[in-house]
Amino acid sequence: MTDSRTAAPLGGRICVVTGGTRGIGLATVRALAEAGASVVLTGRDEAVAKERAAEVAAESGAVCAGYGLDVTDSAAVRALFTSVAREHGTVDCLVANAGVLEDALVGMIRDELVDRMLGTNVAGTLSCLQAAARVMMRKRSGSIVLLASIVGERGNAGQCAYAASKGAVSALTKSAAKELGRYNIRVNAVAPGVIRTDMIAHLPDDLVAARTADTALGRVGTPEDVAKAIRFLCGPDADFVTGQILGVDGGLVL
Ligand code: NDP
């Protein structure tokens, strides 16, 4: 059930989390719901999204609704935000979390991979930011959190397309923060390190161990580690924080 000590920070706020069906997105939905927010989560499969929303509502006592949405369909993104604003009154927070990762060496990168990576991670993120900002500009307040990556900041062999897409998310964060600040809309990003989700399930354990050996904290991250940072950026404790890329990587980039 919702803890009264944590219910206040996001009480009454309407938050949309894209890609909220699993991994970092689902942990974020739970963290926001525990902080008192009403949460709309999206996933490509509407039945799965509704199922996850019902589970979070049952465990937290918060209002939680699930919608089907492919973020690469910009018309569907616009329709989703229009319908959320109509049904829930407004949108206070967006967590544009939906993303994909496919590894490929430079010589092996195919056009379709580039389309998928940039279409989802860049164009999909921008569509969601744009649709949320239109709602937020009307009430002159809001908080938007994007999912960048340490790979977008430092680069990584075998991940040129992914790194380019996440570097673009960092640039988008800073530009949107500058443009939307006058509407009292904050835009920040988290840059996770190595986080144990489906996205890295294809990596052998020894590679994950090698990547995390260099971190100051010496462990792989959890979706909850990232969700707590996102919750901070969404909420009132970050009221004067905008345009930031917050590393959540256990000290990997030190
Ligand atoms: P997962 O693969 O576990 O989850 C990805 C989520 O994105 C799923 O909910 C998936 O929904 C959704 N998604 C993918 N494509 C689309 C699309 N076209 N339209 C709508 N939803 C979509 O990944 P993570 O939780 O690990 O990653 C979440 C974010 O964090 C991503 O942006 C990722 O790049 C970023 N990140 C992750 C890191 C990690 O180590 N895990 C490190 C750095 C950044 P569906 O259920 O429909 O497939």
Residues whose N, C-alpha, C, O or C-beta is under 5 A from the ligand:
A	BS01	NDP	G19 G20 T21 R22 G23 I24 G25 G43 R44 D45 L69 D70 V71 T72 N97 A98 G99 V100 T120 L147 A148 S149 P192 G193 V194 I195 T197 D198 M199 I200
